[in-house]
């Protein structure tokens, strides 16, 4: 009889230990940040907050930004990539987000407004590469034909691309802002751009409180109201209530 009671007590003690262990693991999971388990094809708010905080702390501590050096010719919204090596090596972050190129993801993380109040934004590598590939085909066309593969004029000196002239199917580039398929443009200088006029207009219609001055490049509105930069773009101004691209 005594042995039966002792066995029962032993089983109860084991159950208690297992319960305490499980609760400890649950509490530990709540206390510490979880690894980034998101897909590499999306940018999460959590990743943006973590990197923004790390960049700010690094700047405060070292007096410089954790960014890669860049050539002066690199476009404004593609210029200063976050140097994750510095952030990880010096323990400002524990891991690189799955969405980052450095982890096999589809985005570069950039620092904008670097001289005043640096902000972190994401650049779509997929969109960038699609435009680079198209630019290569356009350059070959210009070399062979002596003119640009221009269709109807979209803005002053900027045209929609005539893909029949290029003998290729029109690429389907989805906007990171709206998910809609973006138009593609070519300037009279032969530069290929994504048209962000529709994205800008939708933003203006959605938020009537946005302040737009004559000097404002409307791409800044897209940046201020999202986590993304407008890759392969040209500047925009508001003309008679409509976003107008100009080179």
C-alpha atoms as one frame of an Amber mdcrd trajectory, in Angstrom:
protein
   0.000   0.000   0.000   2.822   2.344   0.875   4.528   1.640  -2.445   1.350
   2.515  -4.358   1.103   5.861  -2.564   4.783   6.629  -3.276   4.322   5.852
  -6.958   1.304   8.130  -7.074   3.279  10.929  -5.450   6.115  10.411  -7.942
   3.747  10.636 -10.904   2.209  13.823  -9.488   5.653  15.357  -9.018   6.647
  14.518 -12.593   3.434  16.114 -13.898   4.110  19.227 -11.810   7.651  19.533
 -13.178   6.379  19.144 -16.751   3.733  21.820 -16.175   6.248  24.268 -14.701
   8.635  23.625 -17.612   5.872  24.245 -20.171   4.830  27.484 -18.463   8.460
  28.616 -18.346   8.853  28.024 -22.068   5.654  29.938 -22.817   6.715  32.874
 -20.651  10.174  32.889 -22.203   8.630  33.032 -25.659   6.605  36.067 -24.597
   9.561  37.856 -23.037  12.016  37.630 -25.927  11.596  38.533 -29.608  10.759
  35.576 -31.801  12.841  34.798 -34.916  11.558  36.266 -38.173   9.374  33.525
 -39.648   7.793  35.688 -42.354   8.126  34.963 -46.048  10.967  36.532 -48.001
   8.462  38.064 -50.422   6.875  40.521 -48.000   8.103  43.293 -45.733   6.595
  43.165 -42.252   5.932  46.104 -39.954   7.915  44.324 -37.260  10.989  44.074
 -39.487  10.741  47.759 -40.395  10.468  48.781 -36.728  13.393  46.598 -35.688
  15.706  47.863 -38.405  14.673  51.486 -37.915  15.427  51.188 -34.197  18.765
  49.488 -34.823  19.835  52.135 -37.341  18.946  54.930 -34.912  20.819  53.265
 -32.042  23.866  52.639 -34.223  23.897  56.288 -35.322  23.545  57.517 -31.740
  26.384  55.303 -30.533  28.852  55.608 -33.407  27.929  58.915 -35.028  27.688
  57.320 -38.482  25.020  55.353 -40.322  25.314  51.574 -40.879  25.162  51.805
 -44.672  27.159  50.596 -47.645  29.120  53.115 -49.685  27.422  54.059 -52.935
  28.405  55.698 -56.206  27.074  59.201 -56.808  25.378  57.956 -59.984  23.029
  55.634 -58.068  19.411  56.832 -58.104  18.162  58.821 -55.097  15.771  56.164
 -53.814  18.186  53.266 -54.339  21.330  54.783 -52.908  22.141  53.866 -49.301
  21.625  50.196 -48.442  21.603  49.117 -44.807  24.804  47.271 -43.851  23.362
  44.334 -41.919  26.858  43.034 -41.238  27.533  45.969 -38.945  24.191  45.682
 -37.186  24.524  41.948 -36.540  28.235  41.914 -35.658  27.788  44.695 -33.125
  24.611  43.136 -31.668  22.142  45.853 -32.690  19.951  43.135 -34.186  19.942
  39.371 -33.571  18.972  38.323 -37.068  18.452  39.688 -40.565  14.773  39.652
 -41.659  13.809  37.002 -44.198  12.582  39.696 -46.565  16.078  41.190 -46.874
  18.277  40.295 -49.834  20.993  39.261 -47.376  18.674  36.494 -46.114  17.526
  35.437 -49.563  14.537  37.788 -49.621  13.217  40.098 -52.313  14.043  43.494
 -50.821  16.941  45.801 -50.153  16.579  47.853 -46.983  17.599  51.463 -47.531
  18.254  54.551 -45.442  16.667  57.755 -46.761  16.904  61.326 -45.502  20.357
  60.358 -44.294  21.550  63.867 -43.414  18.586  64.903 -41.261  16.279  62.260
 -39.756  17.206  58.907 -41.335  14.304  56.614 -42.157  14.378  52.993 -43.270
  12.428  51.899 -46.348  12.356  48.827 -48.594  13.248  48.541 -52.276  11.689
  45.786 -54.377  14.470  43.848 -56.063  11.987  42.126 -58.384  10.662  45.409
 -59.774  14.161  46.823 -60.048  15.434  43.834 -61.986  12.437  43.796 -64.331
  13.084  47.398 -65.305  16.825  46.762 -65.691  16.060  43.862 -68.058  13.647
  46.019 -70.042  16.145  48.875 -70.159  18.666  46.517 -71.721  16.213  45.593
 -74.491  15.369  49.258 -75.077  19.055  50.162 -75.294  19.592  47.430 -77.885
  16.604  48.712 -79.865  17.920  52.280 -79.832  21.346  51.098 -80.993  19.813
  49.143 -83.851  17.158  51.650 -84.953  18.390  55.074 -83.949  15.190  56.047
 -82.105  13.232  55.078 -79.009  10.421  52.483 -79.032   7.853  55.132 -78.165
   4.106  54.805 -78.267   1.626  57.476 -77.241   3.011  60.449 -75.332   2.134
  60.225 -71.638   3.808  63.403 -70.430   5.956  66.086 -72.015   8.954  64.236
 -73.463   7.904  60.963 -71.800   6.042  58.208 -73.643   4.384  54.864 -73.093
   6.535  52.042 -74.463   5.527  50.371 -77.722   6.208  46.739 -76.929   5.304
  45.678 -80.466   8.397  47.543 -81.647  10.470  45.652 -79.114   8.758  42.417
 -80.183   8.191  41.353 -76.604   5.182  40.911 -74.351   4.453  43.777 -72.011
   5.835  42.916 -68.541   3.326  42.777 -65.691   4.789  44.865 -62.887   2.585
  45.027 -59.798   2.710  48.168 -57.711   3.991  47.762 -54.150   1.529  50.508
 -53.167  -1.757  49.371 -54.664  -1.137  45.929 -56.148  -2.292  47.218 -59.536
  -0.295  46.627 -62.716   1.932  49.654 -63.377   2.422  51.380 -66.711   5.935
  51.612 -68.124   7.407  54.766 -69.607  10.344  55.808 -71.744  11.780  59.302
 -71.907  13.100  60.932 -75.055  16.546  60.243 -73.564  15.857  56.521 -73.675
  15.415  55.997 -69.925  12.820  53.447 -68.771  10.631  54.274 -65.769   7.719
  52.836 -63.833   4.734  55.201 -63.884   3.613  56.017 -60.339   0.961  58.589
 -61.274  -1.919  56.214 -60.510  -0.455  55.320 -57.105   0.008  58.992 -56.232
  -3.498  59.900 -57.360  -5.063  57.106 -55.303  -3.145  58.321 -52.255  -4.285
  61.911 -52.774  -7.892  60.806 -53.186  -7.695  58.629 -50.082  -6.238  61.338
 -47.842  -7.442  64.858 -48.593  -5.377  66.238 -45.700  -2.088  65.736 -47.543
  -0.303  69.017 -48.161   1.145  69.411 -51.650   3.348  72.362 -52.594   4.602
  73.358 -56.031   8.127  72.331 -55.026   7.200  68.897 -53.668   8.256  65.814
 -55.573   5.095  63.732 -55.180   7.105  60.561 -54.762   7.789  61.797 -51.238
   4.105  61.231 -50.433   4.413  57.568 -51.397   7.459  57.175 -49.182   5.911
  58.980 -46.206   2.773  56.832 -46.350   4.253  53.384 -46.965   7.276  51.192
 -46.269   8.495  51.263 -49.876  10.482  53.451 -52.251   9.353  54.113 -55.847
  12.084  52.265 -57.723  13.122  53.190 -61.257  11.061  56.349 -61.179  11.241
  59.946 -62.271   9.987  63.008 -60.421   6.321  64.064 -60.240   4.588  67.397
 -59.770   0.917  68.213 -59.342  -0.391  70.032 -62.432  -4.072  71.007 -62.577
  -4.815  68.397 -59.947  -3.028  65.540 -61.687   0.380  63.969 -60.976   2.653
  64.709 -63.927   6.016  63.004 -64.537   9.029  64.940 -65.698  12.681  64.046
 -66.165
